Amino acid sequence: MANIDRVEARYYRRTEGAFVCELCQQKCFIRPGEFGYCGTRRADEDILVSNSYGKISSLSVDPIERMNLYHYRPHSKCLSVGSVGCNMNCQYCRNYSFAKLTIGKKRATYKSPEELLEMCREEDMGIVCFTYNEPMVWFEYIMDFARIAPDVHIVLMTNGLVNDGPLRELCEVVDAFCIDIKAFDRTTHKRLCEAELSEILATARNVFDRGVHMELNYLVIPGVNDSEDEIRRFCGWVKEISEDVPVHFSRFQPDYQMRDTPLTPVEELLRCREIGMETGLNYVYVGNTLVDDVDDTICPECGEIAVRRLGYSANPSGLDGDRCAKCGRHLHMVR
């Protein structure tokens, strides 16, 4: 049995008296006895350790729609799994109680990849979503789970901050990504989450170019990242990738260091959706609300409703496989 306290991290190099982590663009310089920025990389004298390996802080069964994945196996259930740690520091993080802690400061239960697979079998779960904290910092565990569970579909809810080497490996085993775009202004993005916008945009392009299903989530924060110009530039960038990439404009809820920022008005979310549609995007949704009709998947060809949604409920009766049941148009849908 592997020593769970000494699972060696991947993607790092040794330097004189320390280690440089190469998992993401934070490029942490970690001396023995210290942790990296994400709280999941621990430097011992001889190796860099994946300190959160297998240590689960959160576990639940959810509709796949809760993961902001509307075009991936609609009306399915998934096993949502999270650990601790994150390689960003979003000022509004709703999961900061475990995203910004190291193991030892947050209660977690160890489950080996084999034990997690057994849980999937017991619950008859064919989809596992790595979420809650940032899954990229759980890279080694995800890859080990994928190796022993080739019949389980893996999805990630992620901030997209990862170097291309590990991303390339993940794209070989992950079925779908939901990537958060925190803002579409470099300065605002850096201030909000301490990461470069260009790195996230590169991840999204690479995921799409490698043929992996991808949806994008944009949290609309009043007075911060919600100007019409910024939303139009974001939608224009998405269209450059593909007009068929699903986009979710989600409602901001005050938390962490932004408790004084108000809820996003529903009217503002609806305007963001209008801008996306005016730009030429085919699938634009509004999240964290209960507004009729704004989360339905509508066929761009014939206008028929292919999937009806309200909240996290979905009715895909208008689908024929991955196509519109009425006209046969492909709907960028994974079934």
N, C-alpha and C positions, 0 to 999 in steps of 0.2 A: 504493500500500500504506500502511495506517495506521501511524503511529508507535506501536509497541507500548509504548514507555516513556511515552507521553503520551496515553493513553486517558482522556478526561474522565469523572469519576464523575457519576452522576446523584443527585438527591435531596440537594442541599446548597444552602446560601445563603452569600452573602458578608457579612461584617461588617467593621468597621473593622480592617484589618491582619490578618485571619484568615478562616477558613471554619468554618461549623457544619455538620457532617454530619447529614443527616436520613434516612439509610437505616434506622437502628434507634434504639432508645430510649436508647442510651448518650449520644447528643447531644454528640459530641466537638467541642470547640473546638480547631481545629488551625491553628497558625501556620506560615507558610512555612518549609520545611525540616524540619517535624515529621510524624509519623505519628499516625493515630488509634489508639484503644484496640485495634482488631482487627488492626492491622499492615498493612492493605491499602489504606488511604486516605492518600495523601501530598499535602501541601500544597506546590504550587509558588507562585511569585509571582502567577500569573494565574489558575490553575484548581486545583480539587481533582482529583487523579489516582487512577484505579483501578489501583493499583500492581501488583496480582496478575493483571491481565487476561491470560487465555490461558496463564498459566504453571502447568504441570501438575507436581505432585510425586509423584502416585500414580495408577496405572492398572492395572486388572485386569478379568478376566471372572469374574462371580460368579453364583450362583443368586439369583433375586430374593428368596428367603426369607432370605438373609443380611442383607437390608436391613430386617428386621422388617416385611415386607409379605407377609402370608399370604393376603390376600384380593385381591391385585392380580396378575393373570396368573400363577397358581401354576404351578410347574414350568417357568418361563421363565429365560432367561439375560439378564444386563444387563452393559453396559460401565460399570464403576465408575470415576469420575474425581474427583480431588481436587487442591487447590492448597495454599495456606498461609493461615494467619490464622483468627481466630475472635473474635466479639464477646462471648464469655463467657470465664471463667477457671475451668473446673471443676477442683476439687482432685484429682479421680481420673482426669483425662483420659488415655486410653490412646494418643491420637495427639498428645500434647503436643509431640513432636519437630518437628512441622511446623504444628500448629494455633496455637502460640504464638510463631511466628517471622515476621519479615517476609521478603519476597523479597530475596535477597542473602545471607541467613544460612542458607538451605536450598536445595539444588540443585533446580532446576526447569527444565523444557523448554517452550519456547513452542510452542503449537499454536493456530493461528487457528481460529475456528469452522468454516471450510471444511475445514481439515485434520482436525479432530475428526470432522466428518461423513464424510469420506473413510475414516477409520478404522472408523467404524460400517459403512460399505458393505463394506469389505474383510473385516470379521469377521462380516458378516451379523447385525449387532446392531440390533434394533428398539427397544431400551430403553437409555437412558442414565441412570444414577443419579449425581447429584452428591453426594458424601459425603466421608469421611475428615476434612477440616476442615469448617468451617461454610459451607454453600453460599450462605447469604444474603449473605455479604460478596463473593460472586462474581456479584452481581446482573447487572451489565452484560454479562458474558460469557454467562451463561445466557440472557438475553433475546436477545442477538445470535445465539446458536446456535439458539434456538427459531425465530427469524425465517427462517433458511435451511433448517431441517429440520422442516417441518410434519408429515412422516410418521414422525418418530422420537418415541417416547413418552419423556417426561422425568419422572423421579421425584426427590424430594429427601429425604435423611435430615438433619433439621434440629433445632436447638434452639428454633426458632420465634420468636427475638428479631428482629423486623422491624416497621417501621411499616406502617400500613395502606395507604398509597399504593403502595409497591413490592409489598406482598403482593397487592393487587388485580390488579396487572399479572401477577404470577407465576401467580395462579389462572387466568388466561386461557390459559396455555401449559403448565402443569404438570399431569400426569395423576394423580399421587399424592404425598402427603406422609406420611412417618413422623416424628412430632413427639415429642421427648423431654420428659418431665415429670420434672424433677430431684428434686422433693419436693412435698408438698402442704401445707407450712407455710411461710408467707412468710419468717420469720426464717431457717429452715434453708435454704430455696432461695437466699436472698441470700448466706448464708455459703458455700454450696457452689459457687456459680457467678458471683457478683457481678451478678445480674440479678433483676428483680422477677418473682415468680410470676404476678402479675395480667396482665402483658404476654403471657406465653406462653399463658395460658388464653384470652385474647382472640383470639390468633392461631388457636388450635385451633377456637374457635367460628366465627370468620370463614371459615376454610377449609371447614368442614362446611356452613355456611349458603350458601356459594357453589357447593355441589354437587360439590366436588372430593373424590376418594377420600382418606380419612385413616385412619391407624392410629396408636395411641399406645404409646410405650414408657416404662416406669417401671423404672429401675434400682434394685433393692432393696438398700440399704446397711445392713448390720447396725448397730443402735444409733444410726442417724442419721435415716433416713426410713421406718422399717419398723414403727412401732407400729401395732397393730390399728386404733386410732382414725383415724390418718392414712390408712391404706389404705382404710378404709371411706368416709371423706370423699372421697377421690379417686374411688373407684368410684361413689359417689353422684353426684358431679359429672359423670362420664362419662355416667351413665344419663340425667341431665337433658338432655344433648345428644342421645343416642340409645342405646338398649340394643344396637344393632347395630354400634356402633363397636368394632372389634377392639382389644383391650388386650394388651400383652405385658409380663409381669413378668420382668425379666432379672436374671441373676446378676451381682453385683458381683465384680470381680477387682481386687486391690490394684495401684495404680499411681500415678505422679506424686507428689503430696503426701500420698497416703493409703496408703502402702505397709504401714503397720502395722495397717490395718483388715482383718479376716479376710474370706475368701470367704463369700458368702451360703450358709447351709445349705440344702440342697435342700428339707428339710422346711418351711422358712420360705417358700420360693417356692410350694410346693404350698398352703400356708395362704393366701397372697395370692390364688392362683387360686380357692380355695374361697370366699373373701370376695367376690371379683368375681362368682362365680356365685350366691352367696346374695343379693347386691345386685340381681340380675336381669339382669346383662350376658350376652349370648348367646355371645360369642366371647372367651374368656380363655385366654391361652397363657403358657407358661413358657419363657424363653429362656436360652441359654448352658448348657444341660444336655443330657444324652442319656437322658431318662426316657421310657419308653414311654407312649403314649396322651395325654400332656398337651399335645401340639401338634396333635392331630387337629382338623379342623373337623367338628363334629357338628351335624347339623340340629336346630334347636330345636323343630321341629314333630314329627318322627317318630323322632328319636334315631339315625338312620342316619349312619355316617361318610361324609362327602362328600369329604374330603381326608385321606389318611393321611400323617403326617410323622414323620421321625426325623432330628434334626439339620437339615441344610439340604436333605435329600431330600424330595420331595413326590410323592404319587400321587393325582391328582385324578379317579380313576376313578368316584367317586360323584357327580360333577357332570354335569349336563346344561345346558351353557351356564353361566349364573350361578345355576342353581337346583339343588336337591336332586334327584338322578335318581330317587329313590323316590317322594317326595310332591309335588315341584314347588315347594316353598317357595323364595322368593328368599333368597339367603344373603349379601347385601351383598358380592357378589363381582364383580370386574371380570375379564372373560375376553378 
